[in-house]
Each structure stands twice: as structure tokens, then as C-alpha cells.
Amino acid sequence: MNAARTALIAWTSCALGCAPPPTPDSSVPEGAADASPQALVESSLMPAVTIRGEPVQRRSLADRMAELGVPGVSVAVLVDGEIAWARGYGLADVESGRPVTPNTLFQAASISKPVAALAALRLVESGRVDLDGDVNAYLTSWQVPENEFTEQGPVTLRGLLTHRAGLTVWGFPGYGPDEEAPDGPGVLDGHGNTDPVRVYKAPEESWRYSGGGYTVMQQLVADVRGKPFAEVMREEVLDPIGMARSTYEQPIPPERRDDIATAYRANGDRVPGGWHTYPEQAAAGLWTTPSELALYAREMQRAWRGESTRVLGAALAREMLTPDADDWGLGPAISEDGERFRHGGSNQGFRCTFTAYIDGDDGVFVMTNSDSGSELASEIAITVAHAYGWSGPRAEERAPGEEGTGEGTERE
């Protein structure tokens, strides 16, 4: 980020309550020991990676945004079931100087998946879809093509949600302003800018992340409900949870563009058109805010305890948040210790992450409008968790000279 862009960074806040005092932290710089978690995020970010035996080097949020070239970031923190604080930092749009606010919409990218999974699970709960039945029994506008792999077992909704259906197409690049986006069946048959979604190995054989699988799920929901997917999500998930600003509409309608983040590449260039369109709505199409993602997480926490049935009952909510052999639930990833559900996201010009306790009321949600935002989002989430004394996420500790794990944000 050049000096002019750095000078444009604006700090905006909202009064959504005060955070409780943090757990003492010996690595906090002198004079900051009594700082709130919000102040620690702003002045003393922890790194995503630490080297064993070496002191932890903390940096200010403004410095890290400038170093990484991230124009804007939005953060919300859930404590004891309430949004303790939410704040926007930097710029939603560099050219106009418009700042990020807690209401600024970002593309959630792959965080769209665990939220979208709720629409499919509602069909399971109502008895309209069998979680372990052949999805072709419910698909009417498109069918999973049969081949030698489907002869070994059917593609099921459980397989789609846990990335064990054996389907191709990891992710989607989206469509720029001058590109024509296909509809759902067109995406699945490869009529857009990605390959056809096909079964390439025996279903349930092994885990393989597949946005294509979630696009099959999207089509199943639309077919069974007889409505566009975005409309189903509004009626069945977003409105009941209270996610009033969020939408799966793609492209986002002009009337919804009152406060949305412009997407930027790693070199600082604006993504042509401001952002890409994703007809793969379930996989990548959610526009939302960290505060509204916190409402989603809180609803799952309450459903898991049997305190709310607005979207799911306790039995299916517990199944959704129970890890399989690959530490994956029916939508979200599950931390290795089984304590938290989480997901990351990566669209053109947007990077984000969230993690929240399963049997608890806490969580952290971070969204950025830059291809360089993954590292910053992780650092913010780690700093928040450390400040509150949560079990995670934690920085990855390496021995001197040791290579990283190579795990991507999708498992974060």
C-alpha cells in the first residue's frame, strides 16, 4: 500500500457494548497489560506463526494493514451470547475514501457453505430429504451423471455437506462485469468458467473439498422447494436468524449496494466491476457482515443446547456440529479438539474467517476486502482468542527453520 493509500485509512467504530477485561498476557507490550481485547487487536496483534524459543513480535493493526496492503477489515466478537464489540477499520472503497463500518457488507466466500447447509438440513428435519439417500431422487432440473464410481455408492446429501461425495471442482473464480454467468445447472455441466461437476472417485471414499458439491446441494434445495435458492435462504435461514442485511442474491441487487466493500487484489488493484458475481450461491455467494455471522453462530450454539428451534432442532444441530473422521461437520469444519466450529473464505478480493465454540457462547468473526487479507484475519482471530483466554484459534508454533503445515483457510 502506498503512502497515499495508507493516509486514507480511517477508523470507525460502533457502540455495541464493552468487552470484559482480557486474560493476562505476558507477551503484551509494557503498558498494555490492562488493555481491552479491542485495544489489543488495534495495538498488539499476535502473529499467525511463532518460532519456538523466540519472543512473540506484536504489531499494530494499522501497520499490518499497510504492510499487507489490506484496505479494510471488519471484526465482530461474540461473548456470552452477545456481540461484545464490532468495529470497522480502514476503507470499504479506496477511490472514494468510504470507510468500513460494522454494517458494511463483504462477500463471505466459502463461509457461505455452513450457512447454506442449514437450508438443506431443514429439508431433512421436515422429512422431505433423506440425509443418506441418493440425491438424484430429489434433483429434478439436473442429475448427477452416473459412472463407474456411482455404481459403488450414491452421492448423498451427507456426502455433499462433508465434502466426501467424490465430486470435482474445488472452488470458483466468479464472473466479472463483462462475463455472462450461467445458471446452476449450467455451472454443474461446465457451461461457465469451470469444469463440469462430476463424480471422480467412489462416494465416501475420502475427503476432498468441493465447492461443486455445494452447488449440487444448492440445486437440490431449489428443486425440492420449487423456489430460487436465494429466496429459500431468505425465508428459511436468514430472516429467522435475524440476518437482515445478508443476502445470497447474485448479482447483488443495486438497491442493496448502499454500504458494500469493494474488492482489491494483492497488489492493490481494484477488482474490475468492484467484485465478482457468483452463481454458485451456496458455495460462495453470501454477502454479509461479521455481526450477522455472529448471529448465525449464536443460533447454532443455542440450537445445539436445545434453547432454540428457529432453524434447526437440537438433534440435527448436534449432528451438524459433530465431527467426522476428517474433523468436518455437516457444513462447518470442527477444531481438532472438538470444541469449536469454524470456516474460512476466499473469493476474488475478499478473505475472511470465523471460529465459535460449540458448547459455549463465544466466537470471533473477521472479514477483509483484499486477496492479502487471510493472514491479517488469522492474526485478528488469534489475538482475540488469546485476549479472552479461549482455547483457540492459536498461532502455529514452528521450530526454527521448520516449514508450515500448508493448511489453507478452509480448515480454519
C-alpha positions as CSV (number, residue, x, y, z in Angstrom):
1,M,0.0,0.0,0.0
2,N,1.5,3.4,-1.0
3,A,1.7,6.4,1.3
4,A,-1.4,8.0,-0.1
5,R,-3.5,4.9,0.4
6,T,-2.1,4.4,3.9
7,A,-3.0,8.0,4.8
8,L,-6.6,7.2,3.7
9,I,-7.1,4.5,6.4
10,A,-10.0,5.6,8.5
11,W,-11.0,4.2,11.9
12,T,-14.7,3.8,12.5
13,S,-16.5,2.3,15.5
14,C,-19.9,1.4,16.8
15,A,-21.1,1.3,20.4
16,L,-22.2,-2.3,20.7
17,G,-21.1,-2.7,24.3
18,C,-17.9,-3.1,26.2
19,A,-15.7,-6.2,26.3
20,P,-14.7,-7.7,29.6
21,P,-11.1,-7.5,30.7
22,P,-8.7,-9.9,29.0
23,T,-6.7,-12.7,30.4
24,P,-3.2,-11.5,31.4
25,D,-0.8,-11.9,28.6
26,S,3.0,-11.8,29.2
27,S,3.7,-11.0,25.5
28,V,1.7,-7.8,25.5
29,P,3.9,-4.7,25.3
30,E,4.6,-2.9,28.5
31,G,1.8,-0.5,29.5
32,A,-0.9,-2.6,27.6
33,A,-1.5,-5.3,30.2
34,D,-4.8,-3.8,31.2
35,A,-6.0,-3.0,27.7
36,S,-9.3,-4.4,26.4
37,P,-9.3,-7.1,23.8
38,Q,-10.4,-4.5,21.2
39,A,-7.4,-2.3,22.1
40,L,-5.1,-5.3,21.9
41,V,-6.4,-6.0,18.4
42,E,-5.7,-2.4,17.4
43,S,-2.3,-2.1,19.0
44,S,-0.8,-5.5,19.6
45,L,-1.7,-8.1,17.0
46,M,-0.2,-11.6,17.5
47,P,1.4,-13.3,14.5
48,A,-0.2,-16.3,12.9
49,V,3.1,-18.2,13.2
50,T,5.6,-18.1,16.1
51,I,9.1,-19.6,16.2
52,R,9.8,-21.8,19.2
53,G,12.2,-20.1,21.7
54,E,11.9,-16.7,20.1
55,P,9.9,-13.7,21.5
56,V,6.5,-13.1,20.1
57,Q,6.6,-10.0,17.9
58,R,3.4,-7.9,18.0
59,R,2.4,-5.2,15.6
60,S,-0.4,-2.6,15.4
61,L,-3.4,-3.3,13.2
62,A,-2.8,-0.2,11.2
63,D,0.8,-1.3,10.5
64,R,-0.2,-4.8,9.5
65,M,-2.9,-3.4,7.1
66,A,-0.4,-1.2,5.5
67,E,2.3,-3.9,5.2
68,L,-0.1,-6.4,3.7
69,G,-2.0,-3.9,1.5
70,V,-5.4,-4.6,3.1
71,P,-7.7,-1.6,2.6
72,G,-10.4,-2.6,5.0
73,V,-11.4,-5.1,7.7
74,S,-14.4,-5.7,9.8
75,V,-14.5,-7.5,13.2
76,A,-17.2,-8.8,15.5
77,V,-16.7,-10.6,18.8
78,L,-19.4,-12.8,20.5
79,V,-19.0,-13.1,24.3
80,D,-21.6,-14.8,26.5
81,G,-24.1,-14.9,23.6
82,E,-24.0,-11.2,22.9
83,I,-22.0,-9.1,20.5
84,A,-19.4,-7.6,22.9
85,W,-17.9,-5.3,20.2
86,A,-18.0,-4.8,16.5
87,R,-15.8,-2.4,14.5
88,G,-14.7,-1.5,11.1
89,Y,-11.2,-0.4,10.2
90,G,-9.8,1.2,7.1
91,L,-11.6,1.6,3.8
92,A,-14.5,-0.1,2.1
93,D,-13.6,1.8,-1.1
94,V,-10.2,3.3,-1.6
95,E,-11.1,5.6,-4.5
96,S,-13.9,7.4,-2.7
97,G,-12.4,7.1,0.8
98,R,-15.6,5.5,2.1
99,P,-14.7,3.8,5.5
100,V,-15.6,0.3,6.7
101,T,-18.4,0.3,9.2
102,P,-19.8,-2.7,11.2
103,N,-22.7,-2.6,8.6
104,T,-20.5,-2.9,5.5
105,L,-21.3,-6.0,3.5
106,F,-18.5,-8.2,2.4
107,Q,-18.5,-11.4,0.4
108,A,-18.4,-14.3,2.8
109,A,-16.9,-16.6,0.1
110,S,-16.8,-20.2,1.4
111,I,-18.3,-19.2,4.8
112,S,-21.4,-19.2,2.6
113,K,-21.3,-23.0,2.8
114,P,-22.0,-23.7,6.5
115,V,-24.8,-21.1,6.5
116,A,-26.3,-22.5,3.3
117,A,-26.2,-26.0,4.7
118,L,-29.0,-25.0,7.1
119,A,-31.5,-24.8,4.2
120,A,-30.7,-28.4,3.2
121,L,-30.8,-29.6,6.8
122,R,-34.3,-28.1,7.2
123,L,-35.4,-30.3,4.4
124,V,-34.0,-33.3,6.3
125,E,-35.7,-32.2,9.5
126,S,-39.1,-31.9,7.7
127,G,-38.7,-35.4,6.2
128,R,-38.6,-34.2,2.6
129,V,-35.0,-35.3,2.0
130,D,-33.1,-38.3,3.4
131,L,-29.6,-37.2,4.6
132,D,-28.2,-40.6,3.4
133,G,-30.4,-41.1,0.3
134,D,-29.4,-40.7,-3.3
135,V,-29.6,-37.0,-4.2
136,N,-30.8,-37.9,-7.7
137,A,-34.1,-38.9,-6.1
138,Y,-34.6,-35.2,-5.3
139,L,-32.9,-33.4,-8.1
140,T,-35.4,-32.6,-11.0
141,S,-33.7,-29.9,-13.1
142,W,-30.3,-31.6,-13.2
143,Q,-28.9,-35.1,-12.2
144,V,-25.6,-36.3,-11.0
145,P,-24.3,-38.2,-14.1
146,E,-23.8,-41.9,-13.4
147,N,-20.5,-43.6,-14.0
148,E,-18.3,-46.4,-12.6
149,F,-17.9,-44.6,-9.3
150,T,-21.6,-44.0,-8.7
151,E,-22.0,-47.8,-9.1
152,Q,-20.1,-48.2,-5.9
153,G,-22.4,-46.0,-4.0
154,P,-24.8,-43.0,-4.4
155,V,-24.0,-39.3,-3.9
156,T,-25.8,-38.3,-0.7
157,L,-26.6,-35.0,1.0
158,R,-24.4,-36.0,3.9
159,G,-21.5,-36.6,1.4
160,L,-22.1,-33.2,-0.2
161,L,-22.1,-31.3,3.2
162,T,-19.0,-33.1,4.5
163,H,-17.0,-33.0,1.2
164,R,-17.0,-36.8,0.9
165,A,-19.2,-37.1,-2.2
166,G,-16.3,-37.7,-4.5
167,L,-17.1,-34.6,-6.6
168,T,-14.9,-32.4,-8.7
169,V,-14.4,-28.6,-8.8
170,W,-12.7,-27.3,-5.6
171,G,-13.6,-23.6,-6.0
172,F,-15.0,-20.9,-8.3
173,P,-13.4,-17.7,-9.7
174,G,-16.7,-15.9,-10.2
175,Y,-17.6,-13.7,-13.1
176,G,-16.5,-10.1,-13.9
177,P,-18.8,-7.3,-15.1
178,D,-18.4,-8.3,-18.8
179,E,-18.8,-12.0,-18.3
180,E,-22.1,-13.9,-18.6
181,A,-22.7,-16.1,-15.7
182,P,-24.6,-19.4,-16.2
183,D,-27.4,-20.7,-14.0
184,G,-27.0,-23.5,-11.5
185,P,-27.4,-26.4,-14.0
186,G,-25.1,-24.6,-16.4
187,V,-22.4,-24.4,-13.7
188,L,-22.8,-28.1,-12.9
189,D,-22.4,-29.0,-16.6
190,G,-19.4,-26.8,-17.2
191,H,-21.0,-24.1,-19.3
192,G,-19.3,-21.3,-17.3
193,N,-15.6,-20.8,-16.4
194,T,-15.1,-24.1,-14.5
195,D,-15.2,-27.8,-15.4
196,P,-18.3,-29.9,-15.1
197,V,-19.1,-31.2,-11.6
198,R,-18.7,-34.9,-11.8
199,V,-18.0,-37.9,-9.6
200,Y,-14.4,-38.8,-9.9
201,K,-13.9,-41.3,-7.1
202,A,-16.2,-43.5,-5.1
203,P,-18.5,-41.5,-2.8
204,E,-17.5,-41.7,0.9
205,E,-14.0,-43.0,-0.1
206,S,-12.2,-40.0,1.2
207,W,-12.4,-36.2,2.0
208,R,-11.9,-33.7,-0.9
209,Y,-13.0,-30.2,-0.6
210,S,-15.6,-29.5,-3.3
211,G,-17.5,-26.3,-4.0
212,G,-19.0,-28.3,-6.8
213,G,-20.7,-30.5,-4.2
214,Y,-22.3,-27.5,-2.6
215,T,-23.6,-26.3,-5.9
216,V,-25.3,-29.7,-6.3
217,M,-26.8,-29.1,-2.8
218,Q,-27.9,-25.6,-4.0
219,Q,-29.8,-27.2,-6.9
220,L,-31.3,-29.8,-4.7
221,V,-32.7,-27.2,-2.3
222,A,-34.1,-25.1,-5.2
223,D,-35.7,-28.2,-6.9
224,V,-37.3,-29.5,-3.7
225,R,-38.6,-26.2,-2.6
226,G,-39.6,-25.0,-6.2
227,K,-38.1,-21.6,-5.5
228,P,-34.8,-19.8,-6.3
229,F,-32.1,-20.7,-3.8
230,A,-31.6,-17.1,-2.6
231,E,-35.3,-16.8,-1.8
232,V,-35.3,-20.1,0.2
233,M,-32.3,-18.9,2.2
234,R,-34.0,-15.6,3.0
235,E,-37.2,-17.3,4.1
236,E,-35.8,-20.4,5.9
237,V,-32.5,-19.2,7.3
238,L,-31.6,-15.5,7.1
239,D,-34.8,-14.0,8.3
240,P,-35.4,-16.4,11.2
241,I,-31.9,-15.8,12.5
242,G,-32.2,-12.0,12.1
243,M,-29.6,-11.6,9.3
244,A,-31.5,-8.7,7.9
245,R,-28.7,-7.2,5.8
246,S,-27.3,-10.5,4.5
247,T,-28.3,-11.9,1.1
248,Y,-27.4,-14.8,-1.3
249,E,-28.7,-12.8,-4.3
250,Q,-26.2,-12.9,-7.2
251,P,-25.5,-10.5,-8.6
252,I,-26.3,-8.3,-5.6
253,P,-29.2,-6.0,-6.5
254,P,-28.4,-2.3,-6.9
255,E,-30.7,-1.4,-4.0
256,R,-28.6,-3.5,-1.7
257,R,-25.3,-1.6,-2.6
258,D,-25.7,1.2,0.0
259,D,-22.7,0.1,2.0
260,I,-20.7,-2.7,0.5
261,A,-16.9,-3.4,0.3
262,T,-15.1,-3.1,-2.9
263,A,-12.7,-6.0,-3.6
264,Y,-9.0,-5.5,-4.1
265,R,-6.2,-7.7,-5.4
266,A,-3.0,-8.3,-3.5
267,N,-1.2,-5.6,-5.5
268,G,-3.8,-3.0,-4.5
269,D,-5.7,-3.0,-7.8
270,R,-9.4,-2.8,-7.7
271,V,-11.2,-5.9,-8.9
272,P,-12.9,-4.9,-12.2
273,G,-16.5,-4.0,-11.5
274,G,-15.8,-3.8,-7.8
275,W,-16.4,-7.5,-7.1
276,H,-17.3,-10.7,-8.9
277,T,-20.7,-12.4,-9.3
278,Y,-21.0,-16.0,-8.0
279,P,-24.0,-18.0,-9.4
280,E,-22.5,-20.7,-7.1
281,Q,-24.5,-19.1,-4.3
282,A,-24.3,-21.9,-1.7
283,A,-20.6,-22.3,-2.2
284,A,-19.5,-18.7,-2.4
285,G,-22.5,-16.2,-2.8
286,L,-23.3,-14.8,0.6
287,W,-23.0,-11.1,1.2
288,T,-22.9,-10.4,5.0
289,T,-21.2,-8.7,7.9
290,P,-19.2,-10.2,10.8
291,S,-22.0,-9.2,13.2
292,E,-24.6,-11.1,11.3
293,L,-22.3,-14.1,11.0
294,A,-22.1,-13.9,14.8
295,L,-25.9,-14.2,14.9
296,Y,-25.6,-17.4,12.8
297,A,-23.1,-18.9,15.2
298,R,-25.2,-17.9,18.2
299,E,-28.2,-19.6,16.7
300,M,-26.2,-22.8,16.2
301,Q,-25.0,-22.7,19.7
302,R,-28.5,-22.3,21.1
303,A,-29.9,-25.0,18.8
304,W,-27.1,-27.4,19.9
305,R,-28.3,-26.8,23.5
306,G,-31.9,-27.1,22.6
307,E,-32.6,-23.5,23.5
308,S,-33.8,-22.5,20.0
309,T,-35.7,-24.3,17.2
310,R,-36.0,-21.3,14.9
311,V,-33.9,-23.0,12.2
312,L,-33.0,-26.5,13.5
313,G,-33.9,-28.7,16.4
314,A,-31.3,-29.9,18.8
315,A,-30.9,-33.4,17.4
316,L,-29.9,-32.2,13.9
317,A,-28.0,-29.2,15.2
318,R,-25.9,-31.6,17.3
319,E,-25.3,-33.8,14.2
320,M,-24.3,-30.8,12.2
321,L,-21.6,-29.9,14.8
322,T,-20.3,-33.4,15.4
323,P,-17.0,-34.0,13.6
324,D,-16.5,-37.0,11.3
325,A,-13.1,-38.7,10.8
326,D,-11.9,-35.6,8.9
327,D,-12.9,-33.1,11.6
328,W,-15.8,-31.9,9.5
329,G,-19.4,-31.4,10.4
330,L,-22.5,-31.0,8.2
331,G,-21.3,-27.7,6.8
332,P,-18.6,-26.3,9.1
333,A,-15.2,-27.6,9.9
334,I,-14.6,-28.7,13.5
335,S,-11.4,-27.9,15.5
336,E,-9.2,-30.9,16.3
337,D,-10.1,-30.6,20.0
338,G,-13.8,-30.8,19.1
339,E,-14.6,-27.5,20.9
340,R,-15.2,-25.1,18.0
341,F,-16.9,-24.9,14.6
342,R,-15.2,-22.7,12.0
343,H,-14.7,-21.9,8.4
344,G,-12.6,-19.7,6.1
345,G,-13.4,-17.9,2.9
346,S,-11.6,-16.8,-0.3
347,N,-13.3,-15.0,-3.1
348,Q,-11.7,-12.7,-5.7
349,G,-10.7,-9.7,-3.5
350,F,-12.2,-11.0,-0.2
351,R,-10.7,-13.1,2.6
352,C,-12.5,-14.0,5.9
353,T,-12.6,-16.4,8.8
354,F,-14.7,-17.3,11.8
355,T,-14.4,-19.6,14.8
356,A,-17.0,-20.1,17.5
357,Y,-17.5,-22.5,20.5
358,I,-19.9,-25.4,20.1
359,D,-20.8,-25.8,23.7
360,G,-20.4,-22.1,24.6
361,D,-21.4,-18.6,23.7
362,D,-18.2,-17.1,22.3
363,G,-16.8,-16.5,18.8
364,V,-14.8,-14.2,16.6
365,F,-15.7,-13.2,13.0
366,V,-13.4,-11.3,10.6
367,M,-13.9,-10.1,7.0
368,T,-11.5,-8.3,4.7
369,N,-11.6,-6.8,1.2
370,S,-8.2,-7.9,-0.1
371,D,-6.6,-11.0,-1.6
372,S,-3.9,-10.3,1.1
373,G,-6.4,-10.5,3.9
374,S,-6.1,-14.1,5.1
375,E,-3.0,-13.6,7.2
376,L,-4.5,-10.5,8.8
377,A,-7.8,-12.2,9.5
378,S,-6.0,-15.1,11.2
379,E,-3.9,-12.7,13.3
380,I,-7.0,-10.9,14.5
381,A,-8.8,-14.1,15.4
382,I,-5.8,-15.4,17.2
383,T,-5.3,-12.2,19.1
384,V,-9.0,-12.1,20.2
385,A,-8.9,-15.7,21.4
386,H,-5.6,-15.1,23.3
387,A,-7.0,-12.0,24.9
388,Y,-10.1,-13.7,26.2
389,G,-8.3,-16.9,27.2
390,W,-10.1,-19.1,24.7
391,S,-8.7,-22.4,23.7
392,G,-8.3,-21.3,20.1
393,P,-7.5,-20.4,17.4
394,R,-3.9,-20.3,18.3
395,A,-0.8,-19.3,16.5
396,E,1.1,-22.1,14.7
397,E,4.3,-22.8,16.5
398,R,7.3,-23.9,14.4
399,A,10.8,-24.9,15.2
400,P,13.5,-22.7,13.8
401,G,13.7,-23.4,10.0
402,E,10.6,-25.6,10.1
403,E,8.1,-25.4,7.1
404,G,4.5,-24.6,7.8
405,T,1.6,-27.1,7.7
406,G,0.3,-25.8,4.4
407,E,-3.3,-25.9,5.6
408,G,-5.5,-23.4,3.9
409,T,-8.2,-21.1,5.4
410,E,-10.9,-23.6,4.5
411,R,-9.8,-25.7,7.6
412,E,-9.8,-22.6,9.7
